[in-house]
Amino acid sequence: MTELGPVAWPPAPIRTERLVLRESEARDRAAFIELFASPEVGTYVGGPRPRDELERAVPEVPGRRPGFFVIDLDGAMIGMITLDRRDAERPGHVRPNAGEAELGYMFLPEAWGRGYAAEACAAALDWFTDALPNEPVVLSTQTANDRAMRLAAKLGFTEVERFEEYGTEQWLGVWSSVTPSG
């Protein structure tokens, strides 16, 4: 992934009904390690990473870069959202020259099933629309990931294509804040 730019970063924290989307802080490090070490979270993203490897590799303040939001519930990190440029070498694009913004997210298993991902992703897409108007956003997930497929539909992503990557079928959808004229 490459950086989102050119956007003013970090933005002021984004508040939703129940959540805060904010820049990463040192206090989030343990939650990052938990997130990447979780077998449940790793199911559709290449598997969990070894905790000892994460303890060595995760910086004191993880994820501090443009397009990276920590999802905070009552003062604690429950997940993360990224808006990055999709690598041109990867399959699945909606622009001839690639480089679309791509929405990614991961939440701790205890936060699943409560609508937090939909609430946080919708807020991130609203922020993106203000920061980079009229720019499409793509989302890619394994077709086997029912939860991610439902969330993509709920957020308004529409299917562009399906392709094989990482040894399994992937779904690519696009979201746009542009209202079609007609």
MDTraj code that builds the backbone (N, CA, C; nanometers):
import mdtraj as md
import numpy as np

residues = "MET THR GLU LEU GLY PRO VAL ALA TRP PRO PRO ALA PRO ILE ARG THR GLU ARG LEU VAL LEU ARG GLU SER GLU ALA ARG ASP ARG ALA ALA PHE ILE GLU LEU PHE ALA SER PRO GLU VAL GLY THR TYR VAL GLY GLY PRO ARG PRO ARG ASP GLU LEU GLU ARG ALA VAL PRO GLU VAL PRO GLY ARG ARG PRO GLY PHE PHE VAL ILE ASP LEU ASP GLY ALA MET ILE GLY MET ILE THR LEU ASP ARG ARG ASP ALA GLU ARG PRO GLY HIS VAL ARG PRO ASN ALA GLY GLU ALA GLU LEU GLY TYR MET PHE LEU PRO GLU ALA TRP GLY ARG GLY TYR ALA ALA GLU ALA CYS ALA ALA ALA LEU ASP TRP PHE THR ASP ALA LEU PRO ASN GLU PRO VAL VAL LEU SER THR GLN THR ALA ASN ASP ARG ALA MET ARG LEU ALA ALA LYS LEU GLY PHE THR GLU VAL GLU ARG PHE GLU GLU TYR GLY THR GLU GLN TRP LEU GLY VAL TRP SER SER VAL THR PRO SER GLY".split()
xyz = np.array([
    [0.0835, -0.1184, 0.0000],
    [0.0000, 0.0000, 0.0000],
    [0.0882, 0.1252, 0.0000],
    [0.0409, 0.2239, -0.0665],
    [0.1126, 0.3509, -0.0651],
    [0.0248, 0.4547, 0.0029],
    [0.0885, 0.5607, 0.0468],
    [0.0170, 0.6618, 0.1248],
    [-0.0924, 0.7299, 0.0456],
    [-0.1914, 0.7741, 0.1185],
    [-0.3086, 0.8372, 0.0610],
    [-0.2745, 0.9717, -0.0015],
    [-0.2167, 1.0634, 0.0757],
    [-0.1811, 1.1984, 0.0337],
    [-0.2569, 1.2473, -0.0886],
    [-0.2731, 1.3696, -0.1192],
    [-0.2397, 1.4845, -0.0354],
    [-0.3588, 1.5252, 0.0524],
    [-0.3520, 1.4924, 0.1777],
    [-0.4560, 1.5331, 0.2716],
    [-0.3892, 1.5879, 0.3965],
    [-0.4583, 1.6792, 0.4626],
    [-0.4070, 1.7311, 0.5896],
    [-0.4171, 1.6188, 0.6928],
    [-0.3075, 1.5875, 0.7576],
    [-0.3060, 1.4771, 0.8531],
    [-0.2307, 1.5160, 0.9772],
    [-0.2705, 1.4780, 1.0951],
    [-0.3944, 1.4046, 1.1220],
    [-0.5143, 1.4974, 1.1266],
    [-0.6318, 1.4448, 1.0920],
    [-0.7517, 1.5270, 1.1073],
    [-0.7906, 1.5324, 1.2550],
    [-0.8803, 1.6212, 1.2875],
    [-0.9370, 1.6202, 1.4230],
    [-1.0071, 1.4861, 1.4412],
    [-1.0126, 1.4346, 1.5630],
    [-1.0844, 1.3087, 1.5839],
    [-1.2268, 1.3164, 1.5277],
    [-1.2686, 1.2075, 1.4665],
    [-1.4023, 1.1992, 1.4071],
    [-1.4912, 1.1252, 1.5063],
    [-1.5985, 1.1893, 1.5464],
    [-1.6884, 1.1285, 1.6445],
    [-1.8156, 1.0812, 1.5768],
    [-1.8535, 0.9574, 1.6085],
    [-1.9810, 0.9032, 1.5627],
    [-2.0680, 0.8878, 1.6867],
    [-2.1813, 0.8227, 1.6729],
    [-2.2713, 0.8042, 1.7866],
    [-2.2008, 0.7330, 1.9021],
    [-2.1199, 0.6297, 1.8706],
    [-2.0577, 0.5493, 1.9771],
    [-1.9050, 0.5467, 1.9733],
    [-1.8452, 0.5920, 1.8650],
    [-1.7024, 0.5713, 1.8431],
    [-1.6276, 0.7014, 1.8187],
    [-1.4944, 0.6913, 1.8288],
    [-1.4060, 0.7997, 1.7881],
    [-1.3028, 0.7399, 1.6935],
    [-1.2865, 0.8014, 1.5768],
    [-1.1800, 0.7648, 1.4837],
    [-1.0696, 0.8656, 1.5067],
    [-0.9509, 0.8155, 1.5432],
    [-0.8424, 0.9063, 1.5818],
    [-0.7092, 0.8506, 1.5356],
    [-0.6071, 0.9343, 1.5523],
    [-0.4715, 0.8918, 1.5221],
    [-0.4240, 0.7932, 1.6291],
    [-0.3359, 0.7050, 1.5896],
    [-0.2796, 0.6057, 1.6808],
    [-0.1969, 0.6723, 1.7906],
    [-0.1978, 0.6072, 1.9082],
    [-0.1194, 0.6541, 2.0228],
    [-0.0443, 0.5354, 2.0826],
    [0.0545, 0.5632, 2.1654],
    [0.1347, 0.4568, 2.2276],
    [0.0473, 0.3587, 2.3058],
    [-0.0595, 0.4084, 2.3691],
    [-0.1466, 0.3204, 2.4488],
    [-0.2192, 0.2151, 2.3653],
    [-0.2164, 0.2283, 2.2317],
    [-0.2851, 0.1338, 2.1427],
    [-0.1999, 0.0119, 2.1072],
    [-0.0716, 0.0130, 2.1434],
    [0.0203, -0.0916, 2.0993],
    [-0.0272, -0.2324, 2.1363],
    [-0.0706, -0.2531, 2.2583],
    [-0.1152, -0.3865, 2.3018],
    [-0.2350, -0.4336, 2.2200],
    [-0.3275, -0.3431, 2.1886],
    [-0.4444, -0.3801, 2.1084],
    [-0.4035, -0.4152, 1.9656],
    [-0.3036, -0.3454, 1.9102],
    [-0.2526, -0.3794, 1.7762],
    [-0.1979, -0.5220, 1.7761],
    [-0.1191, -0.5543, 1.8771],
    [-0.0603, -0.6880, 1.8855],
    [-0.1713, -0.7919, 1.8972],
    [-0.2701, -0.7658, 1.9802],
    [-0.3844, -0.8563, 1.9957],
    [-0.4577, -0.8758, 1.8621],
    [-0.4778, -0.7666, 1.7903],
    [-0.5479, -0.7696, 1.6619],
    [-0.4753, -0.8590, 1.5610],
    [-0.3457, -0.8363, 1.5451],
    [-0.2694, -0.9114, 1.4440],
    [-0.2375, -1.0544, 1.4866],
    [-0.2433, -1.0842, 1.6162],
    [-0.2169, -1.2196, 1.6658],
    [-0.3446, -1.3043, 1.6731],
    [-0.4609, -1.2424, 1.6578],
    [-0.5884, -1.3123, 1.6733],
    [-0.6153, -1.4118, 1.5602],
    [-0.6377, -1.5385, 1.5936],
    [-0.6728, -1.6367, 1.4894],
    [-0.8035, -1.6009, 1.4180],
    [-0.9021, -1.5462, 1.4913],
    [-1.0292, -1.5092, 1.4290],
    [-1.0098, -1.3958, 1.3284],
    [-0.9350, -1.2938, 1.3676],
    [-0.9098, -1.1807, 1.2778],
    [-0.8290, -1.2278, 1.1572],
    [-0.7346, -1.3177, 1.1793],
    [-0.6471, -1.3646, 1.0724],
    [-0.7111, -1.4574, 0.9709],
    [-0.8333, -1.5031, 0.9966],
    [-0.8987, -1.6007, 0.9093],
    [-0.8942, -1.5611, 0.7626],
    [-0.9265, -1.4369, 0.7299],
    [-0.9351, -1.3944, 0.5903],
    [-0.8233, -1.2996, 0.5480],
    [-0.7208, -1.2873, 0.6325],
    [-0.6094, -1.1974, 0.5971],
    [-0.4745, -1.2676, 0.6098],
    [-0.4715, -1.3958, 0.5776],
    [-0.3446, -1.4669, 0.5747],
    [-0.3038, -1.5326, 0.7047],
    [-0.3926, -1.5354, 0.8021],
    [-0.3633, -1.6029, 0.9278],
    [-0.3055, -1.5099, 1.0323],
    [-0.3081, -1.5549, 1.1584],
    [-0.2530, -1.4725, 1.2663],
    [-0.1012, -1.4674, 1.2583],
    [-0.0438, -1.3617, 1.3122],
    [0.1024, -1.3508, 1.3192],
    [0.1464, -1.3917, 1.4586],
    [0.2653, -1.4511, 1.4690],
    [0.3138, -1.4930, 1.6015],
    [0.3298, -1.3728, 1.6960],
    [0.2769, -1.3886, 1.8167],
    [0.2789, -1.2808, 1.9160],
    [0.4217, -1.2329, 1.9460],
    [0.5183, -1.3264, 1.9589],
    [0.6559, -1.2842, 1.9900],
    [0.7155, -1.2014, 1.8760],
    [0.6819, -1.2358, 1.7527],
    [0.7274, -1.1575, 1.6374],
    [0.6661, -1.0170, 1.6416],
    [0.5380, -1.0088, 1.6752],
    [0.4697, -0.8797, 1.6847],
    [0.5284, -0.7942, 1.7962],
    [0.5581, -0.8563, 1.9102],
    [0.6175, -0.7824, 2.0224],
    [0.7478, -0.7140, 1.9796],
    [0.8240, -0.7814, 1.8941],
    [0.9504, -0.7235, 1.8444],
    [0.9264, -0.6200, 1.7341],
    [0.8262, -0.6446, 1.6466],
    [0.8110, -0.5660, 1.5243],
    [0.7219, -0.4419, 1.5381],
    [0.6218, -0.4470, 1.6231],
    [0.5269, -0.3349, 1.6316],
    [0.5940, -0.2170, 1.7022],
    [0.5959, -0.1001, 1.6349],
    [0.6604, 0.0165, 1.6966],
    [0.5840, 0.0669, 1.8179],
    [0.6498, 0.1531, 1.8939],
    [0.5886, 0.2083, 2.0163],
    [0.4558, 0.2771, 1.9853],
    [0.4517, 0.3501, 1.8735],
    [0.3265, 0.4120, 1.8285],
    [0.2965, 0.3537, 1.6901],
    [0.2167, 0.2464, 1.6847],
    [0.1914, 0.1797, 1.5581],
    [0.0934, 0.2561, 1.4693],
    [0.1104, 0.2416, 1.3388],
    [0.0121, 0.2931, 1.2449],
    [-0.0016, 0.4430, 1.2355],
    [0.1004, 0.5172, 1.2677],
    [0.0878, 0.6628, 1.2616],
    [0.1265, 0.7103, 1.1219],
    [0.0250, 0.7239, 1.0362],
    [0.0469, 0.7695, 0.8993],
    [-0.0852, 0.8162, 0.8392],
    [-0.0800, 0.8958, 0.7323],
    [-0.2044, 0.9422, 0.6696],
    [-0.2927, 0.8248, 0.6257],
    [-0.4227, 0.8390, 0.6507],
    [-0.5188, 0.7374, 0.6108],
    [-0.5378, 0.6248, 0.7101],
    [-0.4732, 0.6327, 0.8271],
    [-0.4813, 0.5260, 0.9273],
    [-0.5549, 0.5767, 1.0501],
    [-0.6695, 0.5166, 1.0783],
    [-0.7512, 0.5552, 1.1933],
    [-0.7585, 0.4424, 1.2944],
    [-0.7420, 0.4746, 1.4203],
    [-0.7728, 0.3837, 1.5300],
    [-0.9210, 0.4036, 1.5605],
    [-0.9913, 0.2932, 1.5834],
    [-1.1316, 0.3007, 1.6237],
    [-1.1356, 0.2845, 1.7748],
    [-1.1856, 0.3864, 1.8411],
    [-1.1837, 0.3960, 1.9866],
    [-1.3264, 0.3869, 2.0394],
    [-1.3482, 0.2957, 2.1339],
    [-1.4762, 0.2817, 2.2028],
    [-1.4498, 0.3026, 2.3513],
    [-1.5084, 0.4062, 2.4076],
    [-1.4927, 0.4351, 2.5505],
    [-1.3463, 0.4397, 2.5950],
    [-1.2600, 0.4990, 2.5112],
    [-1.1202, 0.5178, 2.5482],
    [-1.0274, 0.4021, 2.5156],
    [-1.0767, 0.2956, 2.4526],
    [-0.9918, 0.1811, 2.4190],
    [-1.0033, 0.1481, 2.2704],
    [-0.8903, 0.1088, 2.2116],
    [-0.8893, 0.0690, 2.0714],
    [-0.9625, -0.0635, 2.0530],
    [-1.0599, -0.0654, 1.9575],
    [-1.1290, -0.1900, 1.9246],
    [-1.1027, -0.2334, 1.7805],
    [-1.0347, -0.1472, 1.7037],
    [-1.0072, -0.1814, 1.5648],
    [-0.9350, -0.0691, 1.4941],
    [-0.9217, -0.0869, 1.3636],
    [-0.8515, 0.0118, 1.2817],
    [-0.9138, 0.0176, 1.1437],
    [-0.8998, 0.1318, 1.0799],
    [-0.9430, 0.1516, 0.9418],
    [-0.8276, 0.2148, 0.8675],
    [-0.8065, 0.1685, 0.7441],
    [-0.7047, 0.2288, 0.6592],
    [-0.7681, 0.2750, 0.5287],
    [-0.7207, 0.3854, 0.4803],
    [-0.7497, 0.4329, 0.3453],
    [-0.6139, 0.4558, 0.2810],
    [-0.5784, 0.3640, 0.1909],
    [-0.4482, 0.3672, 0.1241],
    [-0.4686, 0.3601, -0.0266],
    [-0.3631, 0.3837, -0.1008],
    [-0.3665, 0.3654, -0.2454],
    [-0.3448, 0.2175, -0.2755],
    [-0.4311, 0.1590, -0.3577],
    [-0.4188, 0.0183, -0.3951],
    [-0.2993, 0.0032, -0.4888],
    [-0.2121, -0.0926, -0.4566],
    [-0.0926, -0.1154, -0.5375],
    [-0.1303, -0.1504, -0.6810],
    [-0.0647, -0.0843, -0.7753],
    [-0.0945, -0.1046, -0.9176],
    [-0.0678, -0.2484, -0.9619],
    [0.0267, -0.3174, -0.8963],
    [0.0625, -0.4542, -0.9357],
    [-0.0452, -0.5557, -0.8979],
    [-0.1296, -0.5214, -0.8023],
    [-0.2338, -0.6154, -0.7582],
    [-0.3471, -0.6193, -0.8599],
    [-0.4145, -0.7335, -0.8706],
    [-0.5319, -0.7377, -0.9583],
    [-0.6458, -0.6571, -0.8979],
    [-0.7388, -0.6140, -0.9823],
    [-0.8568, -0.5444, -0.9344],
    [-0.8394, -0.3942, -0.9268],
    [-0.8918, -0.3243, -1.0276],
    [-0.8842, -0.1784, -1.0315],
    [-1.0068, -0.1217, -1.1017],
    [-1.0373, 0.0052, -1.0739],
    [-1.1466, 0.0729, -1.1424],
    [-1.0964, 0.1895, -1.2272],
    [-0.9677, 0.2162, -1.2200],
    [-0.9078, 0.3226, -1.3000],
    [-0.8018, 0.2612, -1.3910],
    [-0.7886, 0.3128, -1.5126],
    [-0.6885, 0.2554, -1.6036],
    [-0.5455, 0.2669, -1.5493],
    [-0.5157, 0.3745, -1.4760],
    [-0.3807, 0.3913, -1.4216],
    [-0.3693, 0.3437, -1.2773],
    [-0.4746, 0.2768, -1.2252],
    [-0.4772, 0.2206, -1.0899],
    [-0.4622, 0.3303, -0.9843],
    [-0.4113, 0.2945, -0.8672],
    [-0.3882, 0.3922, -0.7603],
    [-0.5127, 0.4402, -0.6895],
    [-0.6214, 0.3625, -0.6952],
    [-0.7432, 0.4019, -0.6250],
    [-0.7220, 0.4000, -0.4744],
    [-0.8037, 0.4751, -0.4036],
    [-0.8059, 0.4647, -0.2581],
    [-0.8753, 0.3336, -0.2232],
    [-0.8192, 0.2619, -0.1267],
    [-0.8760, 0.1338, -0.0855],
    [-0.9060, 0.1371, 0.0634],
    [-1.0287, 0.0993, 0.0984],
    [-1.0712, 0.0919, 0.2369],
    [-1.0358, -0.0447, 0.2928],
    [-0.9701, -0.0438, 0.4084],
    [-0.9409, -0.1677, 0.4792],
    [-0.9797, -0.1494, 0.6251],
    [-1.0110, -0.2590, 0.6930],
    [-1.0483, -0.2485, 0.8339],
    [-1.0251, -0.3823, 0.9020],
    [-0.9998, -0.3767, 1.0314],
    [-0.9909, -0.4954, 1.1161],
    [-1.0385, -0.4549, 1.2549],
    [-1.1171, -0.5440, 1.3161],
    [-1.1684, -0.5198, 1.4503],
    [-1.1392, -0.6395, 1.5382],
    [-1.1178, -0.6143, 1.6662],
    [-1.1012, -0.7228, 1.7619],
    [-1.2298, -0.8055, 1.7666],
    [-1.2189, -0.9374, 1.7805],
    [-1.3387, -1.0228, 1.7774],
    [-1.4481, -0.9825, 1.8765],
    [-1.4102, -0.9310, 1.9936],
    [-1.5132, -0.8922, 2.0910],
    [-1.5965, -0.7732, 2.0438],
    [-1.5513, -0.7033, 1.9392],
    [-1.6254, -0.5896, 1.8847],
    [-1.7136, -0.6303, 1.7655],
    [-1.7063, -0.7560, 1.7237],
    [-1.7831, -0.8009, 1.6072],
    [-1.9317, -0.8092, 1.6393],
    [-2.0134, -0.7905, 1.5365],
    [-2.1571, -0.8134, 1.5480],
    [-2.2352, -0.7030, 1.6171],
    [-2.1744, -0.5879, 1.6382],
    [-2.2428, -0.4777, 1.7079],
    [-2.2618, -0.3543, 1.6196],
    [-2.2240, -0.3651, 1.4913],
    [-2.2400, -0.2525, 1.3998],
    [-2.1285, -0.1501, 1.4045],
    [-2.0233, -0.1782, 1.4825],
    [-1.9131, -0.0817, 1.4926],
    [-1.8408, -0.0632, 1.3591],
    [-1.8197, -0.1718, 1.2848],
    [-1.7475, -0.1608, 1.1570],
    [-1.8256, -0.0737, 1.0593],
    [-1.9570, -0.0956, 1.0503],
    [-2.0388, -0.0140, 0.9597],
    [-2.0348, 0.1329, 1.0013],
    [-2.0470, 0.1587, 1.1306],
    [-2.0470, 0.2962, 1.1819],
    [-1.9126, 0.3648, 1.1552],
    [-1.8039, 0.2948, 1.1839],
    [-1.6703, 0.3532, 1.1664],
    [-1.6348, 0.3694, 1.0192],
    [-1.6643, 0.2678, 0.9371],
    [-1.6317, 0.2770, 0.7938],
    [-1.7119, 0.3879, 0.7263],
    [-1.8401, 0.4022, 0.7628],
    [-1.9217, 0.5100, 0.7056],
    [-1.8623, 0.6464, 0.7424],
    [-1.8167, 0.6610, 0.8666],
    [-1.7554, 0.7877, 0.9094],
    [-1.6251, 0.8136, 0.8334],
    [-1.5451, 0.7088, 0.8123],
    [-1.4196, 0.7241, 0.7373],
    [-1.4482, 0.7618, 0.5920],
    [-1.5505, 0.7029, 0.5324],
    [-1.5870, 0.7366, 0.3940],
    [-1.6370, 0.8810, 0.3857],
    [-1.7125, 0.9258, 0.4862],
    [-1.7566, 1.0661, 0.4891],
    [-1.6357, 1.1594, 0.4967],
    [-1.5393, 1.1257, 0.5832],
    [-1.4181, 1.2067, 0.5943],
    [-1.3447, 1.2099, 0.4604],
    [-1.3332, 1.0932, 0.3971],
    [-1.2631, 1.0830, 0.2688],
    [-1.3299, 1.1707, 0.1628],
    [-1.4631, 1.1699, 0.1599],
    [-1.5373, 1.2509, 0.0629],
    [-1.5055, 1.3989, 0.0793],
    [-1.4938, 1.4434, 0.2052],
    [-1.4580, 1.5826, 0.2299],
    [-1.3127, 1.6109, 0.1923],
    [-1.2231, 1.5150, 0.2213],
    [-1.0796, 1.5348, 0.1969],
    [-1.0446, 1.5267, 0.0486],
    [-1.1028, 1.4305, -0.0206],
    [-1.0733, 1.4087, -0.1630],
    [-1.2055, 1.3871, -0.2381],
    [-1.2793, 1.4945, -0.2642],
    [-1.4112, 1.4818, -0.3262],
    [-1.4045, 1.4155, -0.4639],
    [-1.5116, 1.3480, -0.4983],
    [-1.5298, 1.2853, -0.6301],
    [-1.4302, 1.1749, -0.6614],
    [-1.3625, 1.1237, -0.5589],
    [-1.2677, 1.0154, -0.5829],
    [-1.3294, 0.8824, -0.5382],
    [-1.3233, 0.7803, -0.6250],
    [-1.3806, 0.6510, -0.5860],
    [-1.2950, 0.5802, -0.4808],
    [-1.3584, 0.4921, -0.4061],
    [-1.2903, 0.4084, -0.3072],
    [-1.3225, 0.2636, -0.3418],
    [-1.2207, 0.1768, -0.3368],
    [-1.2442, 0.0346, -0.3601],
    [-1.2290, -0.0424, -0.2303],
    [-1.2887, -0.1607, -0.2277],
    [-1.2785, -0.2517, -0.1151],
    [-1.2648, -0.3909, -0.1749],
    [-1.1698, -0.4659, -0.1243],
    [-1.1488, -0.6024, -0.1719],
    [-1.1571, -0.6970, -0.0530],
    [-1.2257, -0.8091, -0.0724],
    [-1.2363, -0.9094, 0.0327],
    [-1.2544, -1.0463, -0.0300],
    [-1.2272, -1.1488, 0.0464],
    [-1.2549, -1.2836, -0.0008],
    [-1.4057, -1.3023, -0.0101],
    [-1.4507, -1.3667, -0.1179],
    [-1.5946, -1.3923, -0.1306],
    [-1.6432, -1.4833, -0.0178],
    [-1.5538, -1.5623, 0.0408],
    [-1.5916, -1.6510, 0.1514],
    [-1.6171, -1.5751, 0.2817],
    [-1.5762, -1.4503, 0.2894],
    [-1.5927, -1.3709, 0.4111],
    [-1.7324, -1.3058, 0.4102],
    [-1.8305, -1.3813, 0.4583],
    [-1.9699, -1.3355, 0.4548],
    [-1.9904, -1.2019, 0.5247],
    [-1.9271, -1.1837, 0.6409],
    [-1.9438, -1.0583, 0.7159],
    [-1.8942, -0.9387, 0.6342],
    [-1.7783, -0.9533, 0.5715],
    [-1.7217, -0.8436, 0.4924],
    [-1.8067, -0.8160, 0.3678],
    [-1.8598, -0.9206, 0.3088],
    [-1.9455, -0.9033, 0.1910],
    [-2.0735, -0.8267, 0.2296],
    [-2.1322, -0.8609, 0.3440],
    [-2.2533, -0.7910, 0.3905],
    [-2.2236, -0.6453, 0.4231],
    [-2.1080, -0.6216, 0.4877],
    [-2.0706, -0.4844, 0.5220],
    [-2.0488, -0.4012, 0.3958],
    [-1.9820, -0.4579, 0.2968],
    [-1.9580, -0.3855, 0.1708],
    [-2.0906, -0.3424, 0.1082],
    [-2.1877, -0.4319, 0.1065],
    [-2.3195, -0.3996, 0.0506],
    [-2.3878, -0.2910, 0.1345],
    [-2.3813, -0.3044, 0.2660],
    [-2.4445, -0.2073, 0.3561],
    [-2.3857, -0.0674, 0.3372],
    [-2.2539, -0.0598, 0.3128],
    [-2.1863, 0.0687, 0.2942],
    [-2.2112, 0.1283, 0.1556],
    [-2.2665, 0.0487, 0.0637],
    [-2.2950, 0.0992, -0.0708],
    [-2.1901, 0.0668, -0.1751],
    [-2.1010, -0.0284, -0.1474],
    [-2.0047, -0.0715, -0.2483],
    [-2.0769, -0.1587, -0.3507],
    [-2.0452, -0.1407, -0.4773],
    [-2.1039, -0.2239, -0.5824],
    [-1.9933, -0.3054, -0.6493],
    [-2.0266, -0.4286, -0.6846],
    [-1.9261, -0.5200, -0.7402],
    [-1.8723, -0.4700, -0.8734],
    [-1.7391, -0.4771, -0.8855],
    [-1.6707, -0.4438, -1.0097],
    [-1.6246, -0.5733, -1.0765],
    [-1.5622, -0.6593, -0.9966],
    [-1.5124, -0.7848, -1.0515],
    [-1.4765, -0.8810, -0.9401],
    [-1.4549, -1.0049, -0.9813],
    [-1.4024, -1.1082, -0.8934],
    [-1.2768, -1.1606, -0.9595],
    [-1.1793, -1.1975, -0.8770],
    [-1.0518, -1.2459, -0.9297],
    [-0.9882, -1.3370, -0.8266],
    [-0.8871, -1.4087, -0.8695],
    [-0.8143, -1.5005, -0.7827],
    [-0.6903, -1.4293, -0.7295],
    [-0.6728, -1.4313, -0.5967],
    [-0.5527, -1.3777, -0.5341],
    [-0.5357, -1.4485, -0.4014],
    [-0.4142, -1.4729, -0.3623],
    [-0.3841, -1.5444, -0.2374],
    [-0.4499, -1.6827, -0.2345],
    [-0.4662, -1.7424, -0.3522],
    [-0.5199, -1.8773, -0.3610],
    [-0.6689, -1.8892, -0.3364],
    [-0.7423, -1.7778, -0.3435],
    [-0.8869, -1.7833, -0.3212],
    [-0.9568, -1.6727, -0.3996],
    [-1.0886, -1.6878, -0.4171],
    [-1.1640, -1.5879, -0.4924],
    [-1.1792, -1.4601, -0.4101],
    [-1.1503, -1.3479, -0.4746],
    [-1.1620, -1.2157, -0.4139],
    [-1.2736, -1.1380, -0.4823],
    [-1.3348, -1.0490, -0.4070],
    [-1.4405, -0.9610, -0.4569],
    [-1.3877, -0.8190, -0.4511],
    [-1.4085, -0.7424, -0.5570],
    [-1.3698, -0.6014, -0.5590],
    [-1.4941, -0.5183, -0.5832],
    [-1.5184, -0.4243, -0.4923],
    [-1.6316, -0.3331, -0.5064],
    [-1.5832, -0.1899, -0.5097],
    [-1.6676, -0.1016, -0.5601],
    [-1.6332, 0.0400, -0.5650],
    [-1.7447, 0.1202, -0.4988],
    [-1.7040, 0.2269, -0.4328],
    [-1.7950, 0.3197, -0.3666],
    [-1.7616, 0.4575, -0.4184],
    [-1.8630, 0.5352, -0.4438],
    [-1.8385, 0.6709, -0.4877],
    [-1.9397, 0.7635, -0.4236],
    [-1.8908, 0.8802, -0.3851],
    [-1.9793, 0.9810, -0.3277],
    [-2.0470, 1.0612, -0.4372],
    [-2.0057, 1.0401, -0.5620],
    [-2.0609, 1.1144, -0.6751],
    [-2.2011, 1.0606, -0.7034],
    [-2.2971, 1.1487, -0.7066],
    [-2.4331, 1.1086, -0.7390],
    [-2.4476, 1.1026, -0.8904],
    [-2.4889, 0.9870, -0.9433],
    [-2.5020, 0.9786, -1.0898],
    [-2.6073, 1.0765, -1.1391],
    [-2.5808, 1.1416, -1.2499],
    [-2.6789, 1.2334, -1.3074],
    [-2.7625, 1.1558, -1.4066],
    [-2.8851, 1.2009, -1.4247],
    [-2.9547, 1.1272, -1.5240],
    [-3.0964, 1.1391, -1.5268],
])
top = md.Topology()
chain = top.add_chain()
for i, resn in enumerate(residues, 1):
    res = top.add_residue(resn, chain, resSeq=i)
    for name in ("N", "CA", "C"):
        top.add_atom(name, md.element.get_by_symbol(name[0]), res)
traj = md.Trajectory(xyz[None], top)
